[in-house]
Amino acid sequence: MTVMAQKRMRTCIGCSQQFPKEQLKRIVRTPSGSIEFDGTGRASGRGAYVCSMACLAEALKARRLQRSLKTAISQDEADAIVGHMLDAFGDDVR
Ligand SMILES: [Zn+2]
């Protein structure tokens, strides 16, 4: 099947498992250096992926997000990303 070959797999930085790109949420370091939630999944800049809120929390706590994006993340930026992620994961979070 060619469908599988076309799936673009990405690794969640929380649990280190691979998922099809569309199942993950992307966080991007923009060319200007700020850290933002990437709702389109196509923003330019260095990206990192998480599969769930739990993995986002883990990635922030363990500083894996910071390491993956090779930058520091301010509390304000972290709060903003968590807020957007809560919206993006929607009913997955209770
Ligand atoms: Zn995960």
PDB file of the backbone (N, CA, C, O) and the ligand in Angstrom, with CONECT records:
HET     ZN  A 101       1
ATOM      1  N   MET A   1       0.838  -1.211   0.000  1.00  0.00           N
ATOM      2  CA  MET A   1       0.000   0.000   0.000  1.00  0.00           C
ATOM      3  C   MET A   1       0.870   1.258   0.000  1.00  0.00           C
ATOM      4  O   MET A   1       1.798   1.387   0.798  1.00  0.00           O
ATOM      5  N   THR A   2       0.565   2.141  -0.873  1.00  0.00           N
ATOM      6  CA  THR A   2       1.339   3.382  -0.922  1.00  0.00           C
ATOM      7  C   THR A   2       0.896   4.369   0.148  1.00  0.00           C
ATOM      8  O   THR A   2       1.621   5.306   0.486  1.00  0.00           O
ATOM      9  N   VAL A   3      -0.314   4.145   0.681  1.00  0.00           N
ATOM     10  CA  VAL A   3      -0.822   5.096   1.681  1.00  0.00           C
ATOM     11  C   VAL A   3       0.119   5.183   2.878  1.00  0.00           C
ATOM     12  O   VAL A   3       0.428   6.272   3.361  1.00  0.00           O
ATOM     13  N   MET A   4       0.572   4.020   3.351  1.00  0.00           N
ATOM     14  CA  MET A   4       1.455   4.023   4.518  1.00  0.00           C
ATOM     15  C   MET A   4       2.753   4.775   4.222  1.00  0.00           C
ATOM     16  O   MET A   4       3.243   5.538   5.054  1.00  0.00           O
ATOM     17  N   ALA A   5       3.291   4.553   3.046  1.00  0.00           N
ATOM     18  CA  ALA A   5       4.544   5.185   2.684  1.00  0.00           C
ATOM     19  C   ALA A   5       4.407   6.702   2.640  1.00  0.00           C
ATOM     20  O   ALA A   5       5.374   7.432   2.857  1.00  0.00           O
ATOM     21  N   GLN A   6       3.193   7.166   2.358  1.00  0.00           N
ATOM     22  CA  GLN A   6       2.993   8.606   2.251  1.00  0.00           C
ATOM     23  C   GLN A   6       2.761   9.269   3.610  1.00  0.00           C
ATOM     24  O   GLN A   6       2.853  10.490   3.737  1.00  0.00           O
ATOM     25  N   LYS A   7       2.456   8.445   4.632  1.00  0.00           N
ATOM     26  CA  LYS A   7       2.229   9.024   5.957  1.00  0.00           C
ATOM     27  C   LYS A   7       3.534   9.612   6.471  1.00  0.00           C
ATOM     28  O   LYS A   7       4.582   8.966   6.456  1.00  0.00           O
ATOM     29  N   ARG A   8       3.441  10.827   6.916  1.00  0.00           N
ATOM     30  CA  ARG A   8       4.636  11.444   7.471  1.00  0.00           C
ATOM     31  C   ARG A   8       4.606  11.273   8.976  1.00  0.00           C
ATOM     32  O   ARG A   8       3.771  11.856   9.667  1.00  0.00           O
ATOM     33  N   MET A   9       5.526  10.469   9.472  1.00  0.00           N
ATOM     34  CA  MET A   9       5.557  10.181  10.893  1.00  0.00           C
ATOM     35  C   MET A   9       6.430  11.203  11.623  1.00  0.00           C
ATOM     36  O   MET A   9       7.479  11.629  11.142  1.00  0.00           O
ATOM     37  N   ARG A  10       5.945  11.569  12.801  1.00  0.00           N
ATOM     38  CA  ARG A  10       6.708  12.487  13.627  1.00  0.00           C
ATOM     39  C   ARG A  10       6.750  11.928  15.043  1.00  0.00           C
ATOM     40  O   ARG A  10       5.869  11.173  15.453  1.00  0.00           O
ATOM     41  N   THR A  11       7.774  12.305  15.774  1.00  0.00           N
ATOM     42  CA  THR A  11       7.944  11.785  17.118  1.00  0.00           C
ATOM     43  C   THR A  11       7.423  12.772  18.152  1.00  0.00           C
ATOM     44  O   THR A  11       7.787  13.948  18.135  1.00  0.00           O
ATOM     45  N   CYS A  12       6.568  12.290  19.056  1.00  0.00           N
ATOM     46  CA  CYS A  12       6.094  13.109  20.181  1.00  0.00           C
ATOM     47  C   CYS A  12       7.250  13.300  21.151  1.00  0.00           C
ATOM     48  O   CYS A  12       7.912  12.335  21.531  1.00  0.00           O
ATOM     49  N   ILE A  13       7.494  14.545  21.552  1.00  0.00           N
ATOM     50  CA  ILE A  13       8.621  14.785  22.455  1.00  0.00           C
ATOM     51  C   ILE A  13       8.274  14.457  23.895  1.00  0.00           C
ATOM     52  O   ILE A  13       9.143  14.497  24.766  1.00  0.00           O
ATOM     53  N   GLY A  14       6.991  14.128  24.161  1.00  0.00           N
ATOM     54  CA  GLY A  14       6.606  13.728  25.515  1.00  0.00           C
ATOM     55  C   GLY A  14       6.841  12.247  25.757  1.00  0.00           C
ATOM     56  O   GLY A  14       7.520  11.863  26.709  1.00  0.00           O
ATOM     57  N   CYS A  15       6.269  11.410  24.881  1.00  0.00           N
ATOM     58  CA  CYS A  15       6.331   9.959  25.078  1.00  0.00           C
ATOM     59  C   CYS A  15       7.292   9.271  24.115  1.00  0.00           C
ATOM     60  O   CYS A  15       7.509   8.063  24.213  1.00  0.00           O
ATOM     61  N   SER A  16       7.875  10.036  23.179  1.00  0.00           N
ATOM     62  CA  SER A  16       8.860   9.507  22.226  1.00  0.00           C
ATOM     63  C   SER A  16       8.288   8.447  21.280  1.00  0.00           C
ATOM     64  O   SER A  16       9.042   7.681  20.679  1.00  0.00           O
ATOM     65  N   GLN A  17       6.964   8.402  21.147  1.00  0.00           N
ATOM     66  CA  GLN A  17       6.368   7.490  20.181  1.00  0.00           C
ATOM     67  C   GLN A  17       6.124   8.226  18.871  1.00  0.00           C
ATOM     68  O   GLN A  17       5.993   9.449  18.839  1.00  0.00           O
ATOM     69  N   GLN A  18       6.066   7.448  17.788  1.00  0.00           N
ATOM     70  CA  GLN A  18       5.824   8.060  16.477  1.00  0.00           C
ATOM     71  C   GLN A  18       4.345   8.011  16.132  1.00  0.00           C
ATOM     72  O   GLN A  18       3.656   7.029  16.408  1.00  0.00           O
ATOM     73  N   PHE A  19       3.873   9.092  15.521  1.00  0.00           N
ATOM     74  CA  PHE A  19       2.485   9.204  15.100  1.00  0.00           C
ATOM     75  C   PHE A  19       2.447   9.850  13.720  1.00  0.00           C
ATOM     76  O   PHE A  19       3.371  10.564  13.331  1.00  0.00           O
ATOM     77  N   PRO A  20       1.352   9.585  12.976  1.00  0.00           N
ATOM     78  CA  PRO A  20       1.167  10.370  11.745  1.00  0.00           C
ATOM     79  C   PRO A  20       1.092  11.839  12.121  1.00  0.00           C
ATOM     80  O   PRO A  20       0.499  12.204  13.136  1.00  0.00           O
ATOM     81  N   LYS A  21       1.696  12.673  11.296  1.00  0.00           N
ATOM     82  CA  LYS A  21       1.813  14.096  11.586  1.00  0.00           C
ATOM     83  C   LYS A  21       0.480  14.737  11.985  1.00  0.00           C
ATOM     84  O   LYS A  21       0.430  15.578  12.882  1.00  0.00           O
ATOM     85  N   GLU A  22      -0.604  14.325  11.302  1.00  0.00           N
ATOM     86  CA  GLU A  22      -1.890  14.999  11.549  1.00  0.00           C
ATOM     87  C   GLU A  22      -2.473  14.683  12.917  1.00  0.00           C
ATOM     88  O   GLU A  22      -3.411  15.353  13.350  1.00  0.00           O
ATOM     89  N   GLN A  23      -1.942  13.676  13.610  1.00  0.00           N
ATOM     90  CA  GLN A  23      -2.443  13.367  14.949  1.00  0.00           C
ATOM     91  C   GLN A  23      -1.734  14.170  16.027  1.00  0.00           C
ATOM     92  O   GLN A  23      -2.135  14.153  17.190  1.00  0.00           O
ATOM     93  N   LEU A  24      -0.683  14.869  15.636  1.00  0.00           N
ATOM     94  CA  LEU A  24       0.118  15.592  16.614  1.00  0.00           C
ATOM     95  C   LEU A  24      -0.146  17.090  16.542  1.00  0.00           C
ATOM     96  O   LEU A  24      -0.600  17.608  15.522  1.00  0.00           O
ATOM     97  N   LYS A  25       0.142  17.768  17.631  1.00  0.00           N
ATOM     98  CA  LYS A  25       0.079  19.232  17.657  1.00  0.00           C
ATOM     99  C   LYS A  25       1.496  19.769  17.601  1.00  0.00           C
ATOM    100  O   LYS A  25       2.414  19.230  18.219  1.00  0.00           O
ATOM    101  N   ARG A  26       1.653  20.851  16.839  1.00  0.00           N
ATOM    102  CA  ARG A  26       2.990  21.373  16.617  1.00  0.00           C
ATOM    103  C   ARG A  26       3.232  22.658  17.390  1.00  0.00           C
ATOM    104  O   ARG A  26       2.363  23.524  17.491  1.00  0.00           O
ATOM    105  N   ILE A  27       4.411  22.752  17.919  1.00  0.00           N
ATOM    106  CA  ILE A  27       4.884  23.995  18.551  1.00  0.00           C
ATOM    107  C   ILE A  27       6.072  24.442  17.723  1.00  0.00           C
ATOM    108  O   ILE A  27       6.912  23.628  17.339  1.00  0.00           O
ATOM    109  N   VAL A  28       6.142  25.729  17.451  1.00  0.00           N
ATOM    110  CA  VAL A  28       7.184  26.200  16.546  1.00  0.00           C
ATOM    111  C   VAL A  28       7.986  27.340  17.176  1.00  0.00           C
ATOM    112  O   VAL A  28       7.455  28.186  17.895  1.00  0.00           O
ATOM    113  N   ARG A  29       9.268  27.325  16.879  1.00  0.00           N
ATOM    114  CA  ARG A  29      10.100  28.492  17.183  1.00  0.00           C
ATOM    115  C   ARG A  29      10.142  29.309  15.906  1.00  0.00           C
ATOM    116  O   ARG A  29      10.724  28.892  14.904  1.00  0.00           O
ATOM    117  N   THR A  30       9.522  30.467  15.952  1.00  0.00           N
ATOM    118  CA  THR A  30       9.403  31.278  14.740  1.00  0.00           C
ATOM    119  C   THR A  30      10.758  31.866  14.370  1.00  0.00           C
ATOM    120  O   THR A  30      11.663  31.932  15.202  1.00  0.00           O
ATOM    121  N   PRO A  31      10.892  32.294  13.112  1.00  0.00           N
ATOM    122  CA  PRO A  31      12.163  32.912  12.696  1.00  0.00           C
ATOM    123  C   PRO A  31      12.550  34.102  13.576  1.00  0.00           C
ATOM    124  O   PRO A  31      13.730  34.434  13.685  1.00  0.00           O
ATOM    125  N   SER A  32      11.561  34.744  14.203  1.00  0.00           N
ATOM    126  CA  SER A  32      11.882  35.880  15.080  1.00  0.00           C
ATOM    127  C   SER A  32      12.271  35.426  16.484  1.00  0.00           C
ATOM    128  O   SER A  32      12.668  36.242  17.316  1.00  0.00           O
ATOM    129  N   GLY A  33      12.157  34.111  16.749  1.00  0.00           N
ATOM    130  CA  GLY A  33      12.652  33.586  18.006  1.00  0.00           C
ATOM    131  C   GLY A  33      11.616  33.353  19.081  1.00  0.00           C
ATOM    132  O   GLY A  33      11.958  32.885  20.167  1.00  0.00           O
ATOM    133  N   SER A  34      10.347  33.668  18.812  1.00  0.00           N
ATOM    134  CA  SER A  34       9.327  33.412  19.824  1.00  0.00           C
ATOM    135  C   SER A  34       8.810  31.978  19.677  1.00  0.00           C
ATOM    136  O   SER A  34       8.911  31.368  18.612  1.00  0.00           O
ATOM    137  N   ILE A  35       8.254  31.461  20.775  1.00  0.00           N
ATOM    138  CA  ILE A  35       7.749  30.088  20.797  1.00  0.00           C
ATOM    139  C   ILE A  35       6.230  30.144  20.770  1.00  0.00           C
ATOM    140  O   ILE A  35       5.606  30.761  21.633  1.00  0.00           O
ATOM    141  N   GLU A  36       5.648  29.503  19.787  1.00  0.00           N
ATOM    142  CA  GLU A  36       4.199  29.604  19.629  1.00  0.00           C
ATOM    143  C   GLU A  36       3.582  28.259  19.293  1.00  0.00           C
ATOM    144  O   GLU A  36       4.235  27.373  18.742  1.00  0.00           O
ATOM    145  N   PHE A  37       2.304  28.127  19.641  1.00  0.00           N
ATOM    146  CA  PHE A  37       1.518  26.997  19.172  1.00  0.00           C
ATOM    147  C   PHE A  37       1.262  27.202  17.681  1.00  0.00           C
ATOM    148  O   PHE A  37       0.873  28.289  17.253  1.00  0.00           O
ATOM    149  N   ASP A  38       1.484  26.148  16.895  1.00  0.00           N
ATOM    150  CA  ASP A  38       1.297  26.243  15.447  1.00  0.00           C
ATOM    151  C   ASP A  38       0.016  25.507  15.045  1.00  0.00           C
ATOM    152  O   ASP A  38       0.029  24.303  14.790  1.00  0.00           O
ATOM    153  N   GLY A  39      -1.071  26.245  14.996  1.00  0.00           N
ATOM    154  CA  GLY A  39      -2.354  25.626  14.691  1.00  0.00           C
ATOM    155  C   GLY A  39      -2.443  25.079  13.281  1.00  0.00           C
ATOM    156  O   GLY A  39      -3.235  24.171  13.025  1.00  0.00           O
ATOM    157  N   THR A  40      -1.651  25.608  12.358  1.00  0.00           N
ATOM    158  CA  THR A  40      -1.710  25.156  10.970  1.00  0.00           C
ATOM    159  C   THR A  40      -0.806  23.956  10.737  1.00  0.00           C
ATOM    160  O   THR A  40      -1.016  23.199   9.789  1.00  0.00           O
ATOM    161  N   GLY A  41       0.210  23.768  11.600  1.00  0.00           N
ATOM    162  CA  GLY A  41       1.178  22.702  11.411  1.00  0.00           C
ATOM    163  C   GLY A  41       2.176  23.005  10.305  1.00  0.00           C
ATOM    164  O   GLY A  41       3.005  22.164   9.959  1.00  0.00           O
ATOM    165  N   ARG A  42       2.093  24.201   9.757  1.00  0.00           N
ATOM    166  CA  ARG A  42       2.944  24.525   8.613  1.00  0.00           C
ATOM    167  C   ARG A  42       3.719  25.824   8.782  1.00  0.00           C
ATOM    168  O   ARG A  42       4.321  26.316   7.828  1.00  0.00           O
ATOM    169  N   ALA A  43       3.708  26.374   9.971  1.00  0.00           N
ATOM    170  CA  ALA A  43       4.441  27.613  10.185  1.00  0.00           C
ATOM    171  C   ALA A  43       5.931  27.373   9.976  1.00  0.00           C
ATOM    172  O   ALA A  43       6.442  26.299  10.292  1.00  0.00           O
ATOM    173  N   SER A  44       6.622  28.370   9.447  1.00  0.00           N
ATOM    174  CA  SER A  44       8.048  28.192   9.225  1.00  0.00           C
ATOM    175  C   SER A  44       8.787  28.316  10.548  1.00  0.00           C
ATOM    176  O   SER A  44       8.351  29.019  11.460  1.00  0.00           O
ATOM    177  N   GLY A  45       9.896  27.629  10.630  1.00  0.00           N
ATOM    178  CA  GLY A  45      10.667  27.633  11.857  1.00  0.00           C
ATOM    179  C   GLY A  45      10.856  26.219  12.348  1.00  0.00           C
ATOM    180  O   GLY A  45      10.304  25.276  11.781  1.00  0.00           O
ATOM    181  N   ARG A  46      11.641  26.071  13.409  1.00  0.00           N
ATOM    182  CA  ARG A  46      11.913  24.759  13.958  1.00  0.00           C
ATOM    183  C   ARG A  46      10.700  24.293  14.754  1.00  0.00           C
ATOM    184  O   ARG A  46      10.188  25.048  15.581  1.00  0.00           O
ATOM    185  N   GLY A  47      10.231  23.074  14.526  1.00  0.00           N
ATOM    186  CA  GLY A  47       9.012  22.600  15.186  1.00  0.00           C
ATOM    187  C   GLY A  47       9.250  21.431  16.114  1.00  0.00           C
ATOM    188  O   GLY A  47      10.231  20.699  15.982  1.00  0.00           O
ATOM    189  N   ALA A  48       8.328  21.266  17.066  1.00  0.00           N
ATOM    190  CA  ALA A  48       8.326  20.098  17.941  1.00  0.00           C
ATOM    191  C   ALA A  48       6.881  19.619  18.039  1.00  0.00           C
ATOM    192  O   ALA A  48       5.948  20.411  17.909  1.00  0.00           O
ATOM    193  N   TYR A  49       6.703  18.328  18.269  1.00  0.00           N
ATOM    194  CA  TYR A  49       5.361  17.763  18.247  1.00  0.00           C
ATOM    195  C   TYR A  49       5.021  17.069  19.555  1.00  0.00           C
ATOM    196  O   TYR A  49       5.872  16.434  20.178  1.00  0.00           O
ATOM    197  N   VAL A  50       3.753  17.201  19.966  1.00  0.00           N
ATOM    198  CA  VAL A  50       3.261  16.440  21.117  1.00  0.00           C
ATOM    199  C   VAL A  50       1.928  15.792  20.744  1.00  0.00           C
ATOM    200  O   VAL A  50       1.200  16.302  19.892  1.00  0.00           O
ATOM    201  N   CYS A  51       1.610  14.651  21.394  1.00  0.00           N
ATOM    202  CA  CYS A  51       0.393  13.906  21.070  1.00  0.00           C
ATOM    203  C   CYS A  51      -0.728  14.169  22.049  1.00  0.00           C
ATOM    204  O   CYS A  51      -1.876  13.831  21.759  1.00  0.00           O
ATOM    205  N   SER A  52      -0.443  14.759  23.200  1.00  0.00           N
ATOM    206  CA  SER A  52      -1.483  14.939  24.214  1.00  0.00           C
ATOM    207  C   SER A  52      -1.087  16.048  25.183  1.00  0.00           C
ATOM    208  O   SER A  52       0.063  16.487  25.206  1.00  0.00           O
ATOM    209  N   MET A  53      -2.060  16.496  25.985  1.00  0.00           N
ATOM    210  CA  MET A  53      -1.742  17.487  27.006  1.00  0.00           C
ATOM    211  C   MET A  53      -0.746  16.922  28.011  1.00  0.00           C
ATOM    212  O   MET A  53       0.147  17.630  28.476  1.00  0.00           O
ATOM    213  N   ALA A  54      -0.906  15.641  28.345  1.00  0.00           N
ATOM    214  CA  ALA A  54       0.014  15.026  29.313  1.00  0.00           C
ATOM    215  C   ALA A  54       1.445  15.080  28.783  1.00  0.00           C
ATOM    216  O   ALA A  54       2.388  15.340  29.530  1.00  0.00           O
ATOM    217  N   CYS A  55       1.589  14.830  27.479  1.00  0.00           N
ATOM    218  CA  CYS A  55       2.927  14.848  26.908  1.00  0.00           C
ATOM    219  C   CYS A  55       3.469  16.276  26.819  1.00  0.00           C
ATOM    220  O   CYS A  55       4.673  16.490  26.959  1.00  0.00           O
ATOM    221  N   LEU A  56       2.592  17.249  26.587  1.00  0.00           N
ATOM    222  CA  LEU A  56       3.039  18.639  26.589  1.00  0.00           C
ATOM    223  C   LEU A  56       3.549  19.017  27.975  1.00  0.00           C
ATOM    224  O   LEU A  56       4.614  19.618  28.115  1.00  0.00           O
ATOM    225  N   ALA A  57       2.775  18.656  28.995  1.00  0.00           N
ATOM    226  CA  ALA A  57       3.170  18.970  30.367  1.00  0.00           C
ATOM    227  C   ALA A  57       4.508  18.311  30.694  1.00  0.00           C
ATOM    228  O   ALA A  57       5.388  18.928  31.294  1.00  0.00           O
ATOM    229  N   GLU A  58       4.646  17.056  30.295  1.00  0.00           N
ATOM    230  CA  GLU A  58       5.884  16.324  30.550  1.00  0.00           C
ATOM    231  C   GLU A  58       7.063  16.964  29.816  1.00  0.00           C
ATOM    232  O   GLU A  58       8.159  17.106  30.358  1.00  0.00           O
ATOM    233  N   ALA A  59       6.800  17.345  28.563  1.00  0.00           N
ATOM    234  CA  ALA A  59       7.867  17.927  27.746  1.00  0.00           C
ATOM    235  C   ALA A  59       8.341  19.260  28.326  1.00  0.00           C
ATOM    236  O   ALA A  59       9.526  19.587  28.260  1.00  0.00           O
ATOM    237  N   LEU A  60       7.407  20.026  28.894  1.00  0.00           N
ATOM    238  CA  LEU A  60       7.777  21.297  29.513  1.00  0.00           C
ATOM    239  C   LEU A  60       8.524  21.047  30.821  1.00  0.00           C
ATOM    240  O   LEU A  60       9.550  21.670  31.093  1.00  0.00           O
ATOM    241  N   LYS A  61       7.991  20.125  31.625  1.00  0.00           N
ATOM    242  CA  LYS A  61       8.571  19.858  32.933  1.00  0.00           C
ATOM    243  C   LYS A  61       9.984  19.285  32.795  1.00  0.00           C
ATOM    244  O   LYS A  61      10.895  19.674  33.526  1.00  0.00           O
ATOM    245  N   ALA A  62      10.150  18.372  31.865  1.00  0.00           N
ATOM    246  CA  ALA A  62      11.443  17.716  31.678  1.00  0.00           C
ATOM    247  C   ALA A  62      12.372  18.543  30.784  1.00  0.00           C
ATOM    248  O   ALA A  62      13.491  18.129  30.481  1.00  0.00           O
ATOM    249  N   ARG A  63      11.887  19.725  30.364  1.00  0.00           N
ATOM    250  CA  ARG A  63      12.645  20.642  29.507  1.00  0.00           C
ATOM    251  C   ARG A  63      12.984  20.023  28.145  1.00  0.00           C
ATOM    252  O   ARG A  63      13.941  20.429  27.485  1.00  0.00           O
ATOM    253  N   ARG A  64      12.181  19.033  27.740  1.00  0.00           N
ATOM    254  CA  ARG A  64      12.417  18.431  26.433  1.00  0.00           C
ATOM    255  C   ARG A  64      12.003  19.366  25.306  1.00  0.00           C
ATOM    256  O   ARG A  64      12.607  19.369  24.233  1.00  0.00           O
ATOM    257  N   LEU A  65      10.962  20.164  25.561  1.00  0.00           N
ATOM    258  CA  LEU A  65      10.524  21.111  24.540  1.00  0.00           C
ATOM    259  C   LEU A  65      11.614  22.153  24.316  1.00  0.00           C
ATOM    260  O   LEU A  65      11.947  22.503  23.183  1.00  0.00           O
ATOM    261  N   GLN A  66      12.161  22.640  25.433  1.00  0.00           N
ATOM    262  CA  GLN A  66      13.234  23.615  25.332  1.00  0.00           C
ATOM    263  C   GLN A  66      14.429  23.057  24.560  1.00  0.00           C
ATOM    264  O   GLN A  66      15.026  23.733  23.721  1.00  0.00           O
ATOM    265  N   ARG A  67      14.758  21.794  24.873  1.00  0.00           N
ATOM    266  CA  ARG A  67      15.910  21.171  24.224  1.00  0.00           C
ATOM    267  C   ARG A  67      15.640  20.927  22.744  1.00  0.00           C
ATOM    268  O   ARG A  67      16.515  21.120  21.900  1.00  0.00           O
ATOM    269  N   SER A  68      14.421  20.501  22.445  1.00  0.00           N
ATOM    270  CA  SER A  68      14.071  20.191  21.063  1.00  0.00           C
ATOM    271  C   SER A  68      14.100  21.442  20.191  1.00  0.00           C
ATOM    272  O   SER A  68      14.503  21.394  19.029  1.00  0.00           O
ATOM    273  N   LEU A  69      13.668  22.560  20.767  1.00  0.00           N
ATOM    274  CA  LEU A  69      13.622  23.809  20.003  1.00  0.00           C
ATOM    275  C   LEU A  69      14.896  24.617  20.187  1.00  0.00           C
ATOM    276  O   LEU A  69      15.060  25.673  19.575  1.00  0.00           O
ATOM    277  N   LYS A  70      15.789  24.127  21.023  1.00  0.00           N
ATOM    278  CA  LYS A  70      17.076  24.773  21.267  1.00  0.00           C
ATOM    279  C   LYS A  70      16.932  26.223  21.708  1.00  0.00           C
ATOM    280  O   LYS A  70      17.610  27.115  21.197  1.00  0.00           O
ATOM    281  N   THR A  71      16.042  26.440  22.662  1.00  0.00           N
ATOM    282  CA  THR A  71      15.835  27.786  23.174  1.00  0.00           C
ATOM    283  C   THR A  71      15.185  27.720  24.551  1.00  0.00           C
ATOM    284  O   THR A  71      14.635  26.689  24.939  1.00  0.00           O
ATOM    285  N   ALA A  72      15.252  28.815  25.278  1.00  0.00           N
ATOM    286  CA  ALA A  72      14.531  28.913  26.544  1.00  0.00           C
ATOM    287  C   ALA A  72      13.079  29.272  26.241  1.00  0.00           C
ATOM    288  O   ALA A  72      12.781  29.879  25.213  1.00  0.00           O
ATOM    289  N   ILE A  73      12.185  28.892  27.143  1.00  0.00           N
ATOM    290  CA  ILE A  73      10.779  29.216  26.965  1.00  0.00           C
ATOM    291  C   ILE A  73      10.306  29.937  28.224  1.00  0.00           C
ATOM    292  O   ILE A  73      10.419  29.405  29.329  1.00  0.00           O
ATOM    293  N   SER A  74       9.782  31.139  28.056  1.00  0.00           N
ATOM    294  CA  SER A  74       9.341  31.911  29.212  1.00  0.00           C
ATOM    295  C   SER A  74       8.043  31.325  29.764  1.00  0.00           C
ATOM    296  O   SER A  74       7.338  30.585  29.077  1.00  0.00           O
ATOM    297  N   GLN A  75       7.747  31.664  31.001  1.00  0.00           N
ATOM    298  CA  GLN A  75       6.506  31.186  31.610  1.00  0.00           C
ATOM    299  C   GLN A  75       5.304  31.667  30.810  1.00  0.00           C
ATOM    300  O   GLN A  75       4.340  30.923  30.629  1.00  0.00           O
ATOM    301  N   ASP A  76       5.354  32.918  30.326  1.00  0.00           N
ATOM    302  CA  ASP A  76       4.249  33.449  29.527  1.00  0.00           C
ATOM    303  C   ASP A  76       4.044  32.628  28.262  1.00  0.00           C
ATOM    304  O   ASP A  76       2.917  32.302  27.890  1.00  0.00           O
ATOM    305  N   GLU A  77       5.163  32.299  27.601  1.00  0.00           N
ATOM    306  CA  GLU A  77       5.064  31.502  26.371  1.00  0.00           C
ATOM    307  C   GLU A  77       4.517  30.108  26.674  1.00  0.00           C
ATOM    308  O   GLU A  77       3.682  29.582  25.938  1.00  0.00           O
ATOM    309  N   ALA A  78       4.996  29.523  27.764  1.00  0.00           N
ATOM    310  CA  ALA A  78       4.518  28.190  28.142  1.00  0.00           C
ATOM    311  C   ALA A  78       3.019  28.237  28.437  1.00  0.00           C
ATOM    312  O   ALA A  78       2.269  27.361  28.005  1.00  0.00           O
ATOM    313  N   ASP A  79       2.585  29.264  29.175  1.00  0.00           N
ATOM    314  CA  ASP A  79       1.161  29.394  29.507  1.00  0.00           C
ATOM    315  C   ASP A  79       0.317  29.537  28.247  1.00  0.00           C
ATOM    316  O   ASP A  79      -0.752  28.938  28.133  1.00  0.00           O
ATOM    317  N   ALA A  80       0.810  30.342  27.298  1.00  0.00           N
ATOM    318  CA  ALA A  80       0.066  30.568  26.060  1.00  0.00           C
ATOM    319  C   ALA A  80      -0.054  29.281  25.259  1.00  0.00           C
ATOM    320  O   ALA A  80      -1.115  28.979  24.712  1.00  0.00           O
ATOM    321  N   ILE A  81       1.041  28.520  25.192  1.00  0.00           N
ATOM    322  CA  ILE A  81       1.017  27.251  24.448  1.00  0.00           C
ATOM    323  C   ILE A  81       0.042  26.277  25.105  1.00  0.00           C
ATOM    324  O   ILE A  81      -0.741  25.617  24.422  1.00  0.00           O
ATOM    325  N   VAL A  82       0.095  26.193  26.430  1.00  0.00           N
ATOM    326  CA  VAL A  82      -0.819  25.285  27.138  1.00  0.00           C
ATOM    327  C   VAL A  82      -2.268  25.680  26.865  1.00  0.00           C
ATOM    328  O   VAL A  82      -3.124  24.818  26.666  1.00  0.00           O
ATOM    329  N   GLY A  83      -2.542  26.992  26.854  1.00  0.00           N
ATOM    330  CA  GLY A  83      -3.891  27.467  26.576  1.00  0.00           C
ATOM    331  C   GLY A  83      -4.368  27.060  25.194  1.00  0.00           C
ATOM    332  O   GLY A  83      -5.482  26.560  25.032  1.00  0.00           O
ATOM    333  N   HIS A  84      -3.518  27.278  24.198  1.00  0.00           N
ATOM    334  CA  HIS A  84      -3.883  26.904  22.827  1.00  0.00           C
ATOM    335  C   HIS A  84      -4.037  25.390  22.695  1.00  0.00           C
ATOM    336  O   HIS A  84      -4.920  24.905  21.988  1.00  0.00           O
ATOM    337  N   MET A  85      -3.177  24.661  23.375  1.00  0.00           N
ATOM    338  CA  MET A  85      -3.234  23.200  23.295  1.00  0.00           C
ATOM    339  C   MET A  85      -4.536  22.680  23.903  1.00  0.00           C
ATOM    340  O   MET A  85      -5.139  21.741  23.383  1.00  0.00           O
ATOM    341  N   LEU A  86      -4.964  23.296  25.005  1.00  0.00           N
ATOM    342  CA  LEU A  86      -6.227  22.883  25.617  1.00  0.00           C
ATOM    343  C   LEU A  86      -7.358  23.019  24.612  1.00  0.00           C
ATOM    344  O   LEU A  86      -8.205  22.133  24.492  1.00  0.00           O
ATOM    345  N   ASP A  87      -7.367  24.142  23.884  1.00  0.00           N
ATOM    346  CA  ASP A  87      -8.372  24.342  22.833  1.00  0.00           C
ATOM    347  C   ASP A  87      -8.219  23.296  21.736  1.00  0.00           C
ATOM    348  O   ASP A  87      -9.202  22.718  21.275  1.00  0.00           O
ATOM    349  N   ALA A  88      -6.972  23.058  21.322  1.00  0.00           N
ATOM    350  CA  ALA A  88      -6.718  22.196  20.161  1.00  0.00           C
ATOM    351  C   ALA A  88      -7.067  20.740  20.462  1.00  0.00           C
ATOM    352  O   ALA A  88      -7.591  20.035  19.599  1.00  0.00           O
ATOM    353  N   PHE A  89      -6.779  20.291  21.678  1.00  0.00           N
ATOM    354  CA  PHE A  89      -7.080  18.902  21.999  1.00  0.00           C
ATOM    355  C   PHE A  89      -8.551  18.730  22.359  1.00  0.00           C
ATOM    356  O   PHE A  89      -9.088  17.622  22.335  1.00  0.00           O
ATOM    357  N   GLY A  90      -9.184  19.838  22.688  1.00  0.00           N
ATOM    358  CA  GLY A  90     -10.638  19.824  22.903  1.00  0.00           C
ATOM    359  C   GLY A  90     -11.120  18.727  23.813  1.00  0.00           C
ATOM    360  O   GLY A  90     -10.739  18.658  24.982  1.00  0.00           O
ATOM    361  N   ASP A  91     -11.968  17.862  23.269  1.00  0.00           N
ATOM    362  CA  ASP A  91     -12.633  16.850  24.080  1.00  0.00           C
ATOM    363  C   ASP A  91     -11.711  15.762  24.584  1.00  0.00           C
ATOM    364  O   ASP A  91     -12.115  14.932  25.398  1.00  0.00           O
ATOM    365  N   ASP A  92     -10.461  15.758  24.105  1.00  0.00           N
ATOM    366  CA  ASP A  92      -9.527  14.769  24.600  1.00  0.00           C
ATOM    367  C   ASP A  92      -9.144  15.058  26.053  1.00  0.00           C
ATOM    368  O   ASP A  92      -8.646  14.184  26.763  1.00  0.00           O
ATOM    369  N   VAL A  93      -9.384  16.290  26.479  1.00  0.00           N
ATOM    370  CA  VAL A  93      -8.955  16.698  27.823  1.00  0.00           C
ATOM    371  C   VAL A  93     -10.159  16.839  28.733  1.00  0.00           C
ATOM    372  O   VAL A  93     -11.107  17.558  28.415  1.00  0.00           O
ATOM    373  N   ARG A  94     -10.121  16.148  29.871  1.00  0.00           N
ATOM    374  CA  ARG A  94     -11.199  16.283  30.831  1.00  0.00           C
ATOM    375  C   ARG A  94     -10.642  16.376  32.221  1.00  0.00           C
ATOM    376  O   ARG A  94     -11.401  16.496  33.183  1.00  0.00           O
TER     377      ARG A  94
HETATM  378 ZN    ZN A 101       3.093  11.716  23.470  1.00  0.00          ZN2+
END
